[in-house]
Amino acid sequence: MDLRVGIVGIGWGAHVQVPGFRAADGLDPVALCARTPERLAKVSARVGIEDTSTSWREFVRRDDLDVISVATPTALHAEITLAALEAGKAVLCEKPLTDDLDQARALVKAATEAGRPTACCFENRWNPDWLAVAEQVGGSFLGKPYLARVSRAASYWHPSRPPQAAWMYDREQGGGYLAGMLVHDLDFVPHLLGRPVEVCADVRTSEPERRLPDGSILAVTADDTAAVLLRFESGALGVLSVSVMGAHADHYRLELLGAEGTIIGDGTLRSAAYAAGRPSDEALAPLVPAEREPAHPEQLPEGLAGHASRAMALMLEDWLPAFHGGATRAPSFEDGLLSLAIVDAARRSSDDGGWVRVEA
């Protein structure tokens, strides 16, 4: 029998998670929860889920739900996740795990004590290109790692673009793109190269105010640009940056340099071409993306949502063994804590200057 899933949050939760659960084997999204009745009714009709609630506190305690997926704004993650764990539920929590390092530690502790399957939704690890990269690195393709370099650029907060949801501009509500976008790389690069131990960073809010369509002014406290240096236990160096302040910008690049091999990916935020090579090769050669598909690919939507849902479905299928006492490759709450500890260290470094320790 499929595990019955209740999703709290109907933005990303409905857009990506519902088709992701449907594409995976063994999980059935049967109920939605959100605080705005009118929007909840529209979304539930669109995705074909009639069972809805506007009270997450009651929702997470329902006996007929096996899994609670937390897809709300970041500031609500910890409270909902803790309540779901206390109710005996398995929990999938969107990234970032929380907006507070102490809360993240509390979630890790609560998950351990509850003994229920938990995972943090870093589904990008299951993108076809990243699966291929991880397979190469896991097979010692790089040898001794020297450098990981990541660059992300977008136009989302350029003054020429329409504003996003107000909470995204508020650091206290978990907004900003260090934790909202670069966090995927802050998860993936340590997944490949091991734990970082020190961070030096500059995290910025380029425009402290945003004029809204009605003429009012929104104070911006969240970051739009960040540059992060990482020192790894292995001796490797990480150089990662993100900015959403470039007009027409849409770029992603990943470089992994090691004694025995090089892997480079370059393209847009949606699609990048990867190549790999060893010192004895004449040049880098295309790296073939992984061809793995979820159990029900016909459930995937078109476009970017389908790309994300596909990756999520594969992650969910790798999470399923945890429900039967088996080993799982799904990102854990500990992984979520580590990525948040890097974000915290980056902010502390930016505030005070110099290198600071990663305190996971």
C-alpha positions in Angstrom: 0.0 0.0 0.0 1.3 3.5 -0.9 2.3 5.8 1.9 -0.3 8.6 2.3 1.3 12.1 2.1 0.0 15.4 3.4 1.6 18.5 2.0 1.8 21.7 4.0 2.2 24.7 1.6 0.8 25.0 -1.9 3.3 27.1 -3.8 6.3 24.8 -4.5 4.3 22.1 -2.7 1.6 22.0 -5.4 3.8 23.1 -8.4 6.6 20.6 -7.9 5.9 18.3 -5.0 2.5 16.9 -6.0 3.7 15.7 -9.4 7.0 14.5 -7.8 5.2 12.3 -5.3 2.9 11.0 -8.1 5.8 10.2 -10.3 7.6 8.2 -7.5 6.7 4.7 -6.6 5.1 4.0 -3.2 3.9 7.5 -2.2 0.5 9.1 -2.8 -0.2 12.9 -2.2 -3.7 12.8 -0.8 -4.1 16.0 1.2 -3.1 19.7 1.1 -2.9 22.3 3.8 -2.6 26.1 3.5 -3.8 29.1 5.5 -5.7 30.9 2.7 -9.0 29.1 1.9 -9.7 30.8 -1.5 -6.2 30.0 -2.9 -6.3 26.5 -1.4 -9.6 25.8 -3.2 -8.2 26.9 -6.5 -5.0 24.9 -6.2 -6.7 21.8 -4.9 -9.0 21.9 -7.9 -6.1 22.3 -10.3 -4.1 19.4 -8.9 -7.0 17.2 -8.2 -6.7 16.8 -4.4 -10.0 17.3 -2.7 -8.9 16.7 0.9 -7.8 20.1 2.3 -7.2 21.9 5.6 -6.4 25.4 6.8 -5.0 24.3 10.2 -1.5 22.7 10.0 -1.6 21.9 13.7 -4.6 19.6 13.1 -3.3 18.4 9.8 0.0 17.0 11.1 -1.9 14.9 13.7 -4.2 13.1 11.4 -4.1 9.4 11.8 -4.7 8.8 8.1 -1.5 10.5 6.9 1.8 8.6 7.0 4.1 11.4 5.7 4.1 15.2 6.2 5.9 17.2 3.6 6.7 20.8 4.8 6.8 23.2 1.8 6.0 26.4 3.5 8.1 29.6 3.7 11.3 28.8 5.6 10.4 30.5 8.8 7.6 28.0 9.4 9.6 24.9 8.8 10.9 24.2 12.3 7.6 24.5 14.2 5.6 22.4 11.7 8.3 19.7 11.4 8.7 19.4 15.2 4.9 19.0 15.6 4.8 16.4 12.8 7.6 14.4 14.5 5.8 14.6 17.8 2.7 13.2 16.1 4.8 10.2 14.9 4.9 11.2 11.2 7.7 10.7 8.8 8.7 14.2 7.6 10.1 15.6 4.3 11.2 19.2 4.8 12.1 21.6 2.0 15.4 23.3 2.0 16.8 25.2 3.7 15.9 23.1 6.8 15.2 26.2 8.9 16.3 29.9 9.0 18.1 29.4 12.4 21.1 27.2 13.2 19.9 26.3 16.7 16.5 25.3 15.4 18.2 23.1 12.8 20.2 21.4 15.6 16.9 20.9 17.5 15.3 19.3 14.4 18.2 16.8 14.1 17.9 15.9 17.7 14.1 15.5 17.5 14.4 13.4 14.3 16.8 11.1 16.1 14.6 10.7 19.1 11.5 10.2 17.0 13.0 7.4 15.0 10.9 8.1 12.0 12.2 8.6 8.4 13.2 12.1 7.7 14.8 13.9 4.8 15.7 17.4 3.6 14.6 18.1 0.1 17.9 18.7 -1.8 16.4 17.2 -4.9 19.0 18.8 -7.2 21.4 16.0 -6.4 19.1 13.8 -8.6 19.3 16.0 -11.7 20.7 13.9 -14.5 23.9 15.8 -14.8 24.6 15.9 -11.1 23.9 12.2 -10.8 26.6 11.6 -13.5 29.0 14.0 -11.7 28.5 12.3 -8.4 29.1 8.9 -9.9 32.4 10.1 -11.4 33.6 11.7 -8.2 32.4 8.8 -6.1 34.5 6.6 -8.4 37.6 8.6 -7.5 37.7 10.3 -10.9 39.1 13.5 -9.5 41.8 11.9 -7.3 43.0 14.4 -4.8 40.6 17.3 -5.0 42.1 20.8 -5.5 39.2 23.2 -6.2 35.5 23.4 -6.6 34.2 26.6 -8.2 30.5 27.5 -8.6 28.9 30.6 -10.1 25.2 31.3 -10.3 23.7 34.5 -11.9 20.0 35.5 -12.4 17.9 38.6 -12.8 15.2 37.9 -10.2 15.8 41.0 -8.1 17.1 43.4 -10.8 15.0 46.6 -10.5 13.6 46.0 -14.0 11.9 42.8 -12.8 8.5 42.5 -11.1 8.8 41.9 -7.3 8.6 38.4 -5.9 6.7 37.4 -2.8 7.3 39.8 0.1 8.7 37.2 2.5 11.6 36.5 0.1 13.0 40.0 0.8 13.0 39.4 4.6 15.9 37.7 6.2 13.9 37.0 9.3 11.4 35.0 7.3 14.2 32.9 5.6 14.5 35.1 2.4 17.6 35.6 0.4 19.5 33.7 -2.3 22.5 32.4 -0.3 20.1 30.1 1.6 17.5 30.1 -1.2 19.6 29.2 -4.3 23.3 28.7 -3.5 22.4 26.4 -0.7 21.9 23.6 -3.3 25.6 23.9 -4.1 26.5 24.3 -0.4 24.9 20.8 -0.2 26.2 19.3 -3.4 29.9 20.3 -3.2 30.3 18.9 0.4 28.4 15.8 -0.8 31.2 15.4 -3.3 34.3 16.6 -1.5 33.6 16.2 2.2 33.1 18.6 5.1 34.2 22.2 4.9 35.8 23.5 8.1 36.2 27.2 7.5 34.4 30.0 5.6 35.3 33.5 4.4 32.4 35.4 2.7 30.8 38.6 1.7 27.0 38.5 1.8 25.2 41.6 0.4 21.9 43.4 0.0 22.6 45.5 -3.1 19.3 47.5 -3.0 18.0 48.0 0.5 14.5 49.1 -0.7 12.1 47.8 -3.3 9.3 49.9 -4.8 6.1 47.9 -5.2 3.5 48.3 -8.0 1.2 50.2 -5.7 4.0 52.8 -5.0 4.8 51.6 -1.5 8.4 50.8 -0.4 9.4 47.4 0.9 12.5 47.3 3.1 14.9 44.5 1.9 16.9 42.8 4.5 17.7 39.5 2.7 20.7 39.0 0.5 20.8 39.1 -3.3 24.5 38.6 -3.8 27.1 36.4 -2.0 30.7 35.2 -2.5 31.8 32.3 -0.3 35.2 30.7 0.1 35.4 27.3 1.7 38.3 25.3 3.2 37.6 21.6 3.2 39.0 18.9 5.6 40.6 17.3 2.5 42.6 20.5 1.8 40.5 21.4 -1.2 39.2 25.0 -1.7 35.7 26.0 -2.7 34.8 29.3 -4.4 31.1 29.8 -4.7 29.1 32.8 -5.7 25.5 33.8 -6.5 23.8 37.0 -7.6 20.2 37.7 -8.7 21.0 41.3 -9.7 22.0 41.0 -13.3 19.7 42.2 -16.0 19.1 39.3 -18.5 21.5 37.1 -16.4 20.8 33.4 -16.5 24.1 31.4 -16.0 25.4 28.4 -14.0 29.0 27.1 -14.0 30.5 24.3 -11.9 34.2 23.4 -12.0 35.8 20.5 -10.1 39.6 20.2 -10.4 41.6 17.3 -9.1 45.0 15.6 -9.5 43.5 12.8 -11.6 40.6 14.6 -13.4 38.6 17.7 -14.3 34.8 18.1 -14.5 33.3 21.3 -15.9 29.7 22.2 -16.4 28.5 25.4 -18.1 25.1 26.8 -19.2 22.0 28.3 -17.8 20.3 27.8 -14.5 17.9 25.3 -16.2 20.4 23.4 -18.4 24.1 23.0 -18.4 26.4 20.8 -20.5 29.1 18.9 -18.6 32.5 17.5 -19.7 35.2 15.5 -18.0 38.7 14.4 -18.7 41.9 13.0 -17.2 45.4 14.4 -17.7 46.2 11.7 -20.3 43.2 12.7 -22.4 43.6 15.1 -25.4 40.7 17.2 -24.1 37.6 17.1 -22.0 34.8 14.9 -23.4 31.0 15.3 -22.9 29.8 13.7 -19.7 26.7 11.7 -20.4 23.8 12.5 -18.1 22.2 9.7 -16.0 19.2 8.1 -17.8 17.4 7.0 -14.7 13.6 7.7 -14.7 11.1 7.5 -11.9 8.4 4.8 -11.8 5.7 7.0 -13.3 7.3 9.6 -15.6 3.9 10.2 -17.3 2.9 12.2 -14.1 5.6 14.8 -14.7 4.6 18.2 -16.0 6.4 20.0 -18.8 9.1 22.7 -18.4 11.1 23.6 -15.3 8.5 22.2 -12.9 8.8 18.8 -14.6 12.6 19.0 -14.3 12.4 19.6 -10.6 9.6 17.1 -10.1 11.6 14.4 -11.9 14.6 14.9 -9.6 12.4 14.9 -6.5 10.7 11.7 -7.6 14.0 9.9 -7.9 15.1 11.3 -4.5 11.8 10.0 -3.0 12.4 6.5 -4.4 15.8 6.5 -2.8 14.2 7.6 0.5 11.7 4.7 0.5 14.1 2.0 2.0 14.2 4.1 5.2 10.5 3.2 5.8 11.5 -0.5 6.0 14.7 -0.1 8.1 17.0 0.0 5.1 19.8 2.4 4.1 18.8 5.6 2.2 20.6 8.0 0.0 18.2 10.8 0.6 19.6 13.9 2.1 19.2 13.8 5.9 18.4 16.5 8.4 22.1 16.4 9.3 22.8 17.4 5.6 20.3 20.2 6.0 22.1 21.3 9.2 25.5 21.3 7.5 24.4 23.4 4.6 22.7 25.9 7.1 25.9 25.9 9.2 27.8 27.0 6.1 25.2 29.7 5.5 25.5 30.8 9.1 29.3 30.9 8.9 29.2 32.9 5.7 26.9 35.5 7.4 29.1 35.7 10.4 32.2 36.1 8.3 30.5 38.8 6.2 29.5 40.7 9.4 32.8 40.4 11.2 35.4 39.8 8.5 37.9 37.0 8.0 37.7 33.2 8.3 35.3 31.6 10.7 34.6 28.0 11.7 31.7 25.9 10.4 29.7 25.0 13.5 27.3 22.3 12.5 
